[in-house]
Amino acid sequence: MTTTPDLAIRLRRASFNRALAQADLRMIETLLARDAILVAGTDSAVLAGRKAQMLAWRREFAAAERLIYTRTPGTIIASAVEPIAMEHGQWQGVLASTGEPQASIPPNGGKAAKTG
């Protein structure tokens, strides 16, 4: 059985994936917490805060050949103490024009994300 925090996080992740696919900056802005932190998987760059992430997504969406990223949670562990959770799963980046995979982390590697 899926727990309430688990389901809420999965639904929010699905909304974020949809917003990325549609290059919907307004939706992304509503989904990101003001103090959200993203650590890029490619170079470990830290994007601290909603504003920094919005600038990065604007640049990404303006690229001539942009990627569409999809993050799929496998396991979600919600903290009993803090309003945060740990996601473990997969992510993939495909070319927007062709759907051709460009980057991914397979099931045996996985991705981790803190959600809060």
Secondary structure as UniProt FT lines:
FT   HELIX           4..21
FT   TURN            22..23
FT   HELIX           25..31
FT   TURN            34..35
FT   STRAND          37..39
FT   TURN            41..43
FT   STRAND          46..48
FT   HELIX           50..62
FT   TURN            64..65
FT   STRAND          67..78
FT   STRAND          85..95
FT   TURN            96..98
FT   STRAND          101..105
FT   TURN            107..109
FT   STRAND          111..115
//
